[in-house]
């Protein structure tokens, strides 16, 4: 059980926002900070794993928004670290749509279906903007123009779950550009976080050895007051700090993993619950050889099924890792939760049935499968935040506003770039700067409070010192000697006089010490 001394700041969560916030604080001289991470690694929802002889990204895998008028900060970090990436072109995916018999839909049919789906989506968004209450209606019933055929369902899935998520931060593409690059580096996307950590944490041999980073520390309770925050972890460790930066996902905030004492105010909890949590599951399949089409415009292909989102969106890894013989199929939300709850063997069976529908019964069985479980991971509870179309500026303001000495950060606190890695990165930097400003203001308040009480207390000290009648003590001793008091009486009088002098000196010292240790009111 750890019981370290009080820290200036404790950062909870070592994802991209937590690390970037800690870096800002450390670079401004906040050395006594502590980072508590629930898992056994840094990175959060950026996570690599070796599969089929290559490094695959289970969570965030793309750098979105490249080639625009402004430079994406994460793209800059990637370039600085020589991170290997490859361009992803989604534009041809809608023309590689397979039906259940293995035939590709004619491009004209696909184009018409895509056009109708876009028009329907725009109409639906306009209705929701005009009548915010209609959002709840769409959750329980289909709109009149809901897609019906397999190809319509497939294209609707692509639009809403990939290209036009309910409130996709368009500023990512307006500011940074429309190109997206897949991270294909054996060091993993998380390498960027390790490079950031190297700037302020002690590392050796590619590992972080700094005692200020503590892994496997699951925070369960935050006790907060005007004087500081006490952090209690699952293993019974207790940490005290002046401030806390809470860098956990929106899904964790909505769960009961971390309790607050006292409870968060209503305006805060309502803002947290307003945000939707999206689940995005990339399932990796390894094969003994390649049987799917490759070449320009063939990286992505679509499966049209009667059930929306049923193993719909596929990608081969030949561009990223030639010869790897790996396919990736992406599920979202309801399908993600369903697959997470079932054995991997059942998922493999379903995926192989879909592939045989597209490419024939003679294709080989997959030799391995990897199924991430972001929703069932209690340290994540989902993949990324997604704000409804009706979300207003106040909701964004409330979700990132501090509660006392607890500051909130993460991609969900980024109004312009929520849902993206660069959103989390920039949010962490912003939170770090905001906390530094608050710490400076707090220092000024303490200084003003001390000055307010210091002057009258010092004046009182001087008055007490001047009021002490040293001549009276001497007169008492002299009078006792004049009347011939016994030696025992003389000694007693002298002792009393000395004690009075010592008591006066101690009292003056106490007053001066009090002047310089006045608590913040």
Phi, psi and omega in degrees: 000125180274143174214064183287172177291168183295136178259156173291315182219137169246125175261123181257111182109123182250041171277193185295324181287320179295316180293318181292324177294315180298323180296317178300315181295315182296321181291342177259017172095005177275088184275329184273054175256162183223138177245121179251121181240131185289327183267189182262019184203162172267165176125330181063237181275008168260112185210129177256160173207141177284127182212127178061027178087003178227171179262119180247152181263115181283328181252236178304131183230347184242153165258106186263137179091076182225144175094013181263195184288335176245155181270127177294124184299327178288324175297322177296317178298319180296318179295320180296327180265004182054042179288130182282129179223165173220144184292136177249124181248104181278347193299332182269354185301322183292347179259002176245058183256120181262142171266183186289348178264001179091004179271145176270131179298139176304145184300327179296316178296317180297318181295317179296317180296320179295317180298315179296322181294320178296314179299319179294319180296318179296318179297318181296319179296322179295320178297316181293323178295322181285329183222086183305329181295340182293343181301319179293327180296320182292340180285335186246351180214154181277143173291161183304328184262024182300140181296145184239317185279160179305318181291324176295319178296319180295314181292322176300320178297316180298315182297308189278332183258350180232302188271330185223060175305154196316316176222067181294132180293092184300335181300335176303315184275328178292315184281314191256344180115167187263355184276149178231141182235130178279132176285123181225065184233134181298335178284342178086159175304325183296346178302328179298323180290321178295323178294322176295317182296328180300335183288341183219354177243149180286125180231156177204130179062032180079007180241146177273118183248007183289132181291348179282350172255118181242117180270165179058034177248099184271108180286129181243339182210140173238114175260117187232147178211184180291345183260352181155189183228135173252127182252125180244128183257169185296331180273008177092000179290147181233129180232139178246144180209157173289322181219158174231136169254114184264102183249064176246164184290163177296327177296321178292319178299326180281344180271185180255021182297316183247125176259152181241134179227108001289167182297155176295147179296159185300320182299329180285313182294325178294320178295320179297317182287342179293333186277136175276149176250120180266145177244128187228111187243118175261116180260125183258134180234128179256134182236157179290334177203167184273133178230004183257159179293143175231179180109181182303133177075011184244007185296324182245142174214157191240143175248122181266118183229160180292341179256121184299131175078011182276097181048052188275313193254116184243152178213136172264156185259016184294327178291321181282314182225086180304134179082005182283336180057045181242134171249149176234130173241135185252128174247158179223156170046248185300317178293324177299313181296322179296313182292323178299330185275351183250162179297151179299329179298322178291320177297318178299318179299315180296315182296320180293325177296318178295314180298322179289331173296322182279318191242006174100162186284348187267003180291153183286157173289149173293143180269346180200156178218145178228120183238104175293155179227078182286325182289320181277357175281112186293346178270358180230308179057041178137180186256317180196164181275153177212113183275136177299159182299334184273000180300133181253175183299328181295322178299315178298318180298314183292324186290335180253355180290133179297153171246103184062240182261013177256119178256141184249137177213171183136168181300334180289346178266002180265110183293325185269333188227033179298145179091354184242158177298317180293335174295315177295320181297310181291326178297318179298317178297315180298318179293319178301316179294319179297321179292320177300319178297318179294320179296322178292319177296320180297321178296319179294320179297319179296319180297317179295321180294319180294318179296322182299320182263342185293314185298311179295326179291320177294322177297320177297320179299313180298320181295318179296320179295316182291331183281348181289125186270087179295325182293329180294320178297315180296321181295320180297318179294317181295320180296319179297323180290323184293326182271004176073037178298148181298160182299323180296318179294321179298315180299318181297316179297318179296319179298318179297318180297316180297317179299321178295321179294314181298317180299320179295317180296316179298320180295319178296319178296320179298317180297318181293320177297320180298325181298329185258008177226045181279124180292157177293123183288000000 
